[in-house]
Amino acid sequence: GIPRYEHPHLVAALDVLLEYQRNRKTTYFKVMGTRAQTKIAPYRHDPRTRLIELLKRWLRTNAANANISEEEVRRMCALCRDLLNYPNLFPSRNKTSFMHALSE
């Protein structure tokens, strides 16, 4: 059946992060004069990816949690807000930037 979520706003936030990851720019390089395209091993060691994965795990864990505390939600919001206070920490590389996705 269709899962029931206690917190649809957390599911919406997860959707934003998944869309950001789907639209992330691929890397182009030239091989013998021919342009080739590759996805860098899904950016596995990139700090953006690591933070997105942390947020996704938290969102998935708590979207159906009826007993999540306000303090826990505030802590995760504070993490995101703190990162947004440093826009030069993650300079934009794509049309949809990491910081924009984080602010959503």
C-alpha positions as CSV (number, residue, x, y, z in Angstrom):
1,G,0.0,0.0,0.0
2,I,0.8,3.7,0.1
3,P,2.9,4.6,3.1
4,R,1.4,7.2,5.4
5,Y,3.6,10.0,6.4
6,E,3.1,12.0,9.6
7,H,5.1,15.0,8.3
8,P,4.4,15.8,4.6
9,H,6.7,18.8,4.7
10,L,9.6,16.4,5.4
11,V,8.6,14.4,2.4
12,A,8.5,17.6,0.3
13,A,12.0,18.5,1.5
14,L,13.2,15.0,0.5
15,D,11.7,15.5,-2.9
16,V,13.7,18.7,-3.3
17,L,17.0,17.0,-2.4
18,L,16.3,14.1,-4.8
19,E,15.5,16.5,-7.6
20,Y,18.8,18.4,-6.9
21,Q,20.7,15.1,-7.2
22,R,19.0,14.1,-10.4
23,N,19.8,17.4,-12.0
24,R,23.4,17.6,-10.9
25,K,25.8,18.4,-13.7
26,T,27.7,15.7,-15.4
27,T,31.3,16.1,-16.2
28,Y,32.6,16.3,-19.8
29,F,36.0,15.4,-21.0
30,K,37.7,14.8,-24.3
31,V,39.1,11.5,-25.4
32,M,41.1,11.6,-28.6
33,G,39.2,14.8,-29.6
34,T,35.8,13.3,-28.9
35,R,33.6,14.8,-26.2
36,A,32.6,12.1,-23.7
37,Q,30.3,12.4,-20.7
38,T,30.6,10.7,-17.3
39,K,28.9,10.9,-14.0
40,I,31.7,11.1,-11.5
41,A,31.1,8.1,-9.2
42,P,28.1,9.9,-8.0
43,Y,30.2,12.6,-6.4
44,R,30.8,10.1,-3.5
45,H,33.5,12.1,-1.8
46,D,32.0,15.5,-2.4
47,P,30.9,17.4,0.8
48,R,27.7,18.4,-0.9
49,T,26.8,14.7,-1.5
50,R,27.7,13.7,2.0
51,L,25.5,16.4,3.5
52,I,22.6,15.6,1.1
53,E,22.9,11.9,2.1
54,L,22.8,12.9,5.8
55,L,19.7,15.0,5.2
56,K,18.0,12.3,3.2
57,R,18.6,9.7,5.8
58,W,17.3,12.0,8.5
59,L,14.2,13.0,6.4
60,R,13.4,9.4,5.6
61,T,13.8,8.3,9.2
62,N,11.5,11.0,10.5
63,A,8.9,11.5,7.8
64,A,6.8,8.7,9.4
65,N,7.8,9.3,13.0
66,A,4.8,10.6,14.9
67,N,6.9,11.2,18.0
68,I,9.7,13.4,16.6
69,S,10.5,16.2,19.1
70,E,10.4,19.8,18.2
71,E,14.0,20.1,19.4
72,E,15.2,17.5,17.0
73,V,13.6,19.3,14.1
74,R,15.0,22.6,15.3
75,R,18.5,21.1,15.4
76,M,18.4,20.0,11.8
77,C,16.9,23.3,10.7
78,A,19.8,25.1,12.6
79,L,22.3,23.0,10.7
80,C,20.8,24.0,7.4
81,R,20.5,27.7,8.4
82,D,24.1,27.7,9.6
83,L,25.3,26.5,6.3
84,L,23.2,29.1,4.4
85,N,25.0,31.8,6.4
86,Y,28.2,30.9,4.5
87,P,27.2,31.1,0.8
88,N,30.8,31.0,-0.3
89,L,31.3,27.6,1.4
90,F,29.6,25.9,-1.6
91,P,29.9,28.0,-4.7
92,S,27.3,27.3,-7.4
93,R,28.4,25.0,-10.2
94,N,25.0,24.2,-11.7
95,K,21.7,25.8,-12.7
96,T,20.1,24.5,-9.5
97,S,22.7,25.2,-6.9
98,F,23.3,23.2,-3.7
99,M,22.6,26.2,-1.6
100,H,19.3,26.9,-3.4
101,A,18.3,23.2,-2.8
102,L,19.3,23.5,0.8
103,S,17.3,26.7,1.3
104,E,14.2,25.0,-0.2
